[in-house]
Amino acid sequence: MAAHTHIGNPQLQRDEAIRSASLAAMTLMLAAQGMGLATCAMSGFDAIALAQEFHLAVTEVPVILVTVGYSTPGNRPQKPRRPMNEVITFA
Ligand SMILES: Cc1cc2nc3c(=O)[nH]c(=O)nc-3n(C[C@H](O)[C@H](O)[C@H](O)COP(=O)(O)O)c2cc1C
């Protein structure tokens, strides 16, 4: 089905790449967290320079960078988040 709808539709292909890469990035971040590591997602980068540096094909879309490492002692705490019950409803 994906082949049928996505072939010849660059916008849909790009949308799908961003969705898939974002899910992969979140999985990486959760796995890293589970291993005691800290991460930071970044979308503010020079996509053209990154594609050149990593020799990406024109069909490969740089979506998100994720830094992974150990927090330094005294690292600033995570900014406050709204409680889960304010943003998710289970039906
Ligand atoms: C999709 C996405 C892209 C982001 N891009 C950047 C970025 O380019 N530069 C940056 O400094 N922070 C960026 N952030 C914010 C940081 O990843 C991080 O969420 C923010 O600093 C809050 O940190 P905290 O979760 O420890 O409170 C981005 C966050 C998300 C979700």
The ligand as an SDF file (V2000), in Angstrom:
LIG
                    3D

 31 33  0  0  0  0  0  0  0  0999 V2000
   12.0190   18.2150   17.6470 C   0  0  0  0  0  0  0  0  0  0  0  0
   12.8970   19.0340   18.5670 C   0  0  0  0  0  0  0  0  0  0  0  0
   13.9150   19.8030   18.0350 C   0  0  0  0  0  0  0  0  0  0  0  0
   14.7330   20.5630   18.8620 C   0  0  0  0  0  0  0  0  0  0  0  0
   15.7520   21.2770   18.3230 N   0  0  0  0  0  0  0  0  0  0  0  0
   16.5700   21.9740   19.1310 C   0  0  0  0  0  0  0  0  0  0  0  0
   17.6790   22.7030   18.5960 C   0  0  0  0  0  0  0  0  0  0  0  0
   17.9140   22.7190   17.3990 O   0  0  0  0  0  0  0  0  0  0  0  0
   18.4810   23.3750   19.4490 N   0  0  0  0  0  0  0  0  0  0  0  0
   18.2400   23.3770   20.7950 C   0  0  0  0  0  0  0  0  0  0  0  0
   19.0090   23.9960   21.5240 O   0  0  0  0  0  0  0  0  0  0  0  0
   17.2120   22.7020   21.3240 N   0  0  0  0  0  0  0  0  0  0  0  0
   16.3700   22.0020   20.5310 C   0  0  0  0  0  0  0  0  0  0  0  0
   15.3110   21.3210   21.0640 N   0  0  0  0  0  0  0  0  0  0  0  0
   15.0750   21.3980   22.5150 C   0  0  0  0  0  0  0  0  0  0  0  0
   15.9230   20.4220   23.2970 C   0  0  0  0  0  0  0  0  0  0  0  0
   16.0190   19.1570   22.6800 O   0  0  0  0  0  0  0  0  0  0  0  0
   15.3000   20.1590   24.6830 C   0  0  0  0  0  0  0  0  0  0  0  0
   14.0430   19.5680   24.5390 O   0  0  0  0  0  0  0  0  0  0  0  0
   15.1400   21.4540   25.4440 C   0  0  0  0  0  0  0  0  0  0  0  0
   16.4070   22.0050   25.6250 O   0  0  0  0  0  0  0  0  0  0  0  0
   14.4450   21.2070   26.8070 C   0  0  0  0  0  0  0  0  0  0  0  0
   15.2710   20.4470   27.6290 O   0  0  0  0  0  0  0  0  0  0  0  0
   14.6420   19.6170   28.8190 P   0  0  0  0  0  0  0  0  0  0  0  0
   13.8520   18.5080   28.1580 O   0  0  0  0  0  0  0  0  0  0  0  0
   15.8220   19.0620   29.5670 O   0  0  0  0  0  0  0  0  0  0  0  0
   13.8030   20.5220   29.6310 O   0  0  0  0  0  0  0  0  0  0  0  0
   14.5010   20.5610   20.2550 C   0  0  0  0  0  0  0  0  0  0  0  0
   13.4690   19.7840   20.7810 C   0  0  0  0  0  0  0  0  0  0  0  0
   12.6760   19.0260   19.9640 C   0  0  0  0  0  0  0  0  0  0  0  0
   11.5810   18.1850   20.5620 C   0  0  0  0  0  0  0  0  0  0  0  0
  1  2  1  0
  2  3  1  0
  2 30  2  0
  3  4  2  0
  4  5  1  0
  4 28  1  0
  5  6  2  0
  6  7  1  0
  6 13  1  0
  7  8  2  0
  7  9  1  0
  9 10  1  0
 10 11  2  0
 10 12  1  0
 12 13  2  0
 13 14  1  0
 14 15  1  0
 14 28  1  0
 15 16  1  0
 16 17  1  0
 16 18  1  0
 18 19  1  0
 18 20  1  0
 20 21  1  0
 20 22  1  0
 22 23  1  0
 23 24  1  0
 24 25  2  0
 24 26  1  0
 24 27  1  0
 28 29  2  0
 29 30  1  0
 30 31  1  0
M  END
$$$$
